[in-house]
Amino acid sequence: INTMDAKGEVLITIMASLAQQESESISRNIKIGLQYRYQRGQVIVNTARFLGYDKDDDGNLVINPEQAKVVKRIFYEWLTGKGAIEIARELTKEGLKNGIGRTKWHSSGIIKILRNEKYIGDAL
């Protein structure tokens, strides 16, 4: 395609327009699919870094008992007045694993868990 002449410019404009329409069509289809799954009660949750849960063969969330103890502890200690830094220090000191399997905890990770709506049963 020669962009230096008018024919090339028109061809590029047409191709860009077609690509834009295709992108919008794909976006609409994805949104419709998500809405359909939500209406049926199927919510996709990435459990790779979601401490306390695993997925079964059907894709349903299943509580991981060992990790759930850590999550409950984080919420309990927060509610009893401990800060995120103190909670992170204690979990690191005890060698408990975080969502990515490491034993080093950060206060930002604690805050993310506390703010994650999925721990109270919601999915946005």
C-alpha positions in Angstrom: 0.0 0.0 0.0 1.5 3.3 -1.1 0.5 5.9 1.5 1.8 8.7 -0.7 -1.1 8.6 -3.1 -4.8 9.1 -2.7 -5.7 5.4 -3.4 -3.4 4.2 -0.6 -4.9 6.7 1.8 -8.5 5.6 1.0 -7.5 1.9 1.3 -5.9 2.5 4.7 -9.0 4.5 5.9 -11.3 1.6 4.8 -9.2 -1.0 6.4 -9.0 1.0 9.7 -12.8 1.4 9.6 -13.3 -2.3 9.2 -10.8 -3.1 12.0 -12.7 -0.6 14.3 -16.0 -2.2 13.5 -14.6 -5.7 14.2 -13.2 -4.5 17.5 -16.5 -3.0 18.6 -18.3 -6.2 17.6 -16.0 -8.4 19.6 -16.4 -6.1 22.6 -20.2 -6.2 22.4 -20.1 -10.0 22.2 -17.9 -10.3 25.2 -20.1 -8.0 27.2 -23.2 -10.0 26.2 -21.5 -13.2 27.2 -20.6 -11.8 30.6 -24.1 -10.5 31.3 -25.5 -13.9 30.3 -23.2 -15.7 32.8 -24.0 -13.2 35.5 -27.7 -13.7 35.0 -27.2 -17.4 35.4 -25.1 -16.9 38.5 -21.8 -17.9 37.0 -19.0 -15.5 38.0 -15.5 -16.0 36.8 -13.0 -15.5 39.6 -9.2 -15.9 39.0 -8.1 -18.2 41.9 -4.4 -18.0 40.9 -3.8 -15.2 43.5 -7.1 -15.5 45.4 -6.1 -16.7 48.9 -8.5 -19.1 50.5 -10.2 -20.6 47.5 -9.5 -23.1 44.7 -11.7 -24.2 41.8 -13.2 -27.7 41.3 -13.4 -29.5 38.0 -16.6 -27.6 37.1 -15.0 -24.2 37.8 -16.9 -23.6 41.1 -15.1 -21.9 44.0 -14.1 -24.4 46.8 -12.8 -23.2 50.1 -9.1 -24.1 50.7 -9.2 -24.9 54.5 -5.5 -24.0 55.2 -5.6 -20.7 53.3 -9.0 -19.9 54.7 -7.5 -19.9 58.2 -5.0 -17.2 57.1 -7.8 -15.1 55.5 -10.0 -15.4 58.7 -7.0 -14.4 60.8 -6.3 -11.3 58.7 -9.8 -10.1 59.1 -10.0 -11.0 62.8 -6.7 -9.2 63.6 -7.8 -6.2 61.5 -11.1 -6.0 63.4 -9.3 -6.2 66.7 -7.3 -3.1 65.9 -4.0 -4.4 64.3 -2.7 -2.5 61.3 -1.8 -4.0 58.0 2.0 -3.6 58.6 1.8 -5.4 61.9 -0.3 -8.2 60.4 2.1 -8.6 57.5 5.1 -8.8 59.9 3.5 -11.5 62.0 2.5 -13.6 59.0 6.0 -13.3 57.5 7.5 -14.2 60.8 5.4 -17.3 61.1 6.3 -18.3 57.5 2.7 -18.5 56.3 2.2 -18.4 52.5 0.5 -15.6 50.7 -1.7 -15.8 47.6 1.3 -16.4 45.3 2.9 -19.0 47.6 5.6 -16.8 49.1 6.2 -16.4 52.8 7.0 -12.6 52.5 3.9 -10.6 53.3 3.5 -6.9 52.5 1.0 -4.5 54.0 -0.3 -3.7 50.5 -1.3 -7.4 50.1 -3.1 -7.3 53.4 -5.1 -4.2 52.3 -6.0 -5.9 49.0 -7.4 -8.9 50.9 -9.4 -6.6 53.2 -10.8 -4.6 50.3 -11.6 -7.5 48.1 -15.4 -7.6 47.8 -15.3 -11.4 46.9 -14.5 -12.2 50.5 -18.0 -11.0 51.5 -19.7 -12.8 48.6 -19.9 -10.1 46.0 -18.3 -9.9 42.5 -18.1 -6.7 40.7 
